[in-house]
């Protein structure tokens, strides 16, 4: 009979860094996010021009979607999966193996010109193995609460393979890129729609504030349905006007959901309020993506994409990483000054990256500001939370 999560954690005697999956993945993901964006931007700004031959746009897209975001999702899922199944392998050798595969993938992608077709094989193993592990635990536990994340992770693993196949089938690579963005966006819309009102409701209850955030109902289902169908149509045919209409409806719907959750009352608690900001970027990104289809001359497609990636993905992942890192290490669950700076830098990075395509005369300057803020945000997270993630649990 497999050990429960509690037994695994109680019996673990190795380094604290590998005592729970979120610890190494959040730390490594933040360091990589800080470095990878600099690797990508510096050649564009005229520095390190020799790197531009292999640090291409495809490398940048892949490392942000599958390298950084993939690591954060796996780190989060080790926590959520343990809650769903009760005996997820959260510590020790399974985590060391996953971390080793992730690191090997990052090295392989940097060494792509040398490794050639071997690099995609090394990189793809990480998400494939984790998807298999996630399915195994869900099937053993017979708990279908985690079915949707299992499907999303599996599709993300397949999409990563498709992205690599773009080297020989360009159309497949382009579709895979859209599919990855769509999957992660929908995961934020779905999972964030559970986390944001739940944490907000708990925060308000502790302070006796009323009325509580609106409960899940038909309106939420319609908004998520519009997002799912709209994203699916965009993935299949990015210029389809019906998809644009549905995406705009989804963006407005998600924004209305935010209003129903009354996030403005949490502004005094940065660790709760940042969840609302992350979800706002998701709503804005979906609306802009729809607008880029319906009004392409007014709404640049790259601005919409970066509202979803730099905005929704960047801000929401930081919100989740900071909260989980505090909750599961004994650190006080409060946004200290460094954390507030991290949040501010991440939002400035997203905002300037979204604005850049609207102001082409200052495009490179805005790109440089965005990259600097992004790198500083994740670098500061690593510096502030790194010591917490590598040492044993302690009471705040």
ABEGO torsion letter per residue (X at the ends): XBBBAAAAAAABABBAAAABAAAAAAAAAAAAAAAAAAAAAAAAAGBGAAAAAABBAAAAAAAAAAAAAAAAAAAAAAAAAAAAAGABBABEAAAAAAAAAAAAAAAAAAAAAAAEAAAAAAAAAAAAAAAAAAAAAAAAAGBAAAAAAAAAAAAAAAAAAAAAAAAABAAAAAAAAAAAAAAAAAAAAAAAAAAAAAAAAAAAAAAGBOBBBBBBBAAAAAAAAAAAAAAAAAAABAABAAAAAAAAAAAAAAAAAAAAAGAAAAAABAAAAAAAAAAAAAAAAAAAAAAAAABAAABBAAAAAAAAAABAAAAAAAAAAAAAAAAAAGBBBBBBAAAAAAAAAAAAAAAAAAAAAABAAAAAAAAAAAAAAAAAAAAAAAAAAAAAAABBBBBX
